[in-house]
Amino acid sequence: MLELHGVTRRYGGLTALSDLTLTIPTGYRHALIGTNGAGKTTVVNLIAGTIRPSSGRIVLDGRTITHTGVTRRARHGIGRTWQHPAILRPLTVAENVALAVTPSTAPSILPAWTKLTTAARVRRHQLRDRVAAALDRVGLLADADRTAGELSYGQQRFLELGVVLAANPRLLLLDEPSAGLDPHDVDRLGDLITNLPADVTVLLIDHRLDLIWRTATTVTALDQGHHLATGTPAQIRANDEVQRAYLTGGTTPPPARVARTVRAADCSPLLRVDALRADYDGAPVLRGVDVHVDAGEVVAVLGRNGTGKSTLLSSIAGLHRSATADRMLLDGVVVPTDPYRAAALGVAVVPQTRRLFTGLTVQDHLRGAAAVARPAGTRQRWTTGDVFTLFPRLRERLHHRAGQLSGGEQQMLAVARALLINPRLLLLDEPTEGLAPAVIDALAATVGVIAARGVGILLAEQHLQFVAQLADRFVVLEHGYIAMTAPVAGLGDPAHRGRLDALLGVQPVGSPT
């Protein structure tokens, strides 16, 4: 189905991919693994046609497509997803899929039934049937009439997958499809990939190795743009070179926790949130949430997708208007509902999608953040030199555009930008999403250093090992309530573990009384 012959991609003096030769037979589930910056997404972009190779040849089902445009490649049967869901948020779930099924006639689902001709009614029935089948496949049929922006992040990922599958691709390119998903949804994703028709070929990038080993027929490991090895999952797991370059996350001890001083228990907390309520279009998301974070403390917010984790962080940052905004206090001062004024008070957020400007350089981002006005008399505690100490890679990438960075480098830049606005409270939304195991360990150590300088940190996260090696306490959201709170040691406590597993999706849990 797919052949790459000596494919190379350069960005100026940077070689993102070097002389890759690869053959993937029809119907195979082939995985690409490697640390951030290994060249995995570059491979997907080259195959999809969003970038062109500097040299080499790409062949799809016997047809050379090296210089073929994106649209024609899609018509030849290539479908793809992105590292962050690429959906049309103002449209309904059904309309997103309808555009993929038949773009030229998708508006025919909108006119009033009485104004349609008989032929148009037949086409409309056929369109609706295809849309319904695609949504049923990804578990979103009941949400067909909701706008895509109302969906949880995990549901948006499945919607994007439904959009791609609705076009009946022969080659499916999946770029980090499990990123940001809870364990239950990762299992659903694995089932969906496994049960695709036998003639659909899949190229999968993901850092969830359990998903890779479960679904892949063959695996290719890359390192800094170079091919390391290709083989079965068992062969790749046993490969010493791959172990050294990438698979050390499970064998290397996690970094030691950074010593830090948390504000004394008899003092008021840095952040205090009382009975927070927040809605989306009238539908309650947070129903009365109490959270506090001390200076120098790391508190993790856990829970399945759709339980309100991102809404909690967005409400505190002023990005989402809550119903009880006056109950959020930072050092005793009400946090403004305007995001710019909240930032000026000392609240910084790193959103799940990072929200970088892909056409601006690393230097542009850092200069812009450092120039943000602060209240008179406020000392700049974080400098560009500080963030280069935390993230030396950013100094090396200073003149590269954000769109050219790896996922790990983009996360470094997003955190660095947040620090340069001089925060007292740092909000991190799924900071490990799309990161390799070694990069996750490095990020945990870095966030620990930030907390040690007195910054309170509230993070929403699915990666329990990251939480265990970094956080002081965790809370679990369920149905818009705090269903559980405990010291981080409770993650390994059998007395807590059964309840925690149930809340995170192993089995259903009812609403608290």
Buried (B, 14 or more C-beta within 10 A) or exposed (E): BBBBBEBBBBEEEEBBBBBBEBBBEEBBBBBBBBBBBBBBBBBBBBBBBEBEBBEBBBBBBEEEBBEBEEEEBBEBBBBBBBBBBEBBEEBBBBBBBBBBBBEEBBEBBEEEEEEBEEEBEEBBEEBBEBBBBBBEBBBBBEBBEBBBBBBBBBBBBBBBBBBBBBBBBBBBBBBBBBBBBBBBBBBBBBEBBEEBEEEBBBBBBBBBBEBBBBBBBBBBBBBBBBBBBBBEBEEBBEBEEBBEBBBBBEEEEBBEBBEBEBBEEEEEBBBBBBEBBBBBEEEBBBBBBBBBBBBBBBBBBBBBBBBBBBBBBBBBBBBBEBEBBEBBBBBEEEBBBEBEEBBBBBBBBBBBBBEBEEEBBBBBBBEBBBEBEBEEEEEEEBEBEBBBEBBEBBBEBEEBBBEBBBBBBBBBBBBBBBBBBBBBBBBBBBBBBBBBBBBBBBBBBBBBBBBBBBBBBBBBBBBBBBBBBBBBBBBBBBBBBBBBEBEBEBBEEEEBEEBBEBBBBEEEBEEEE
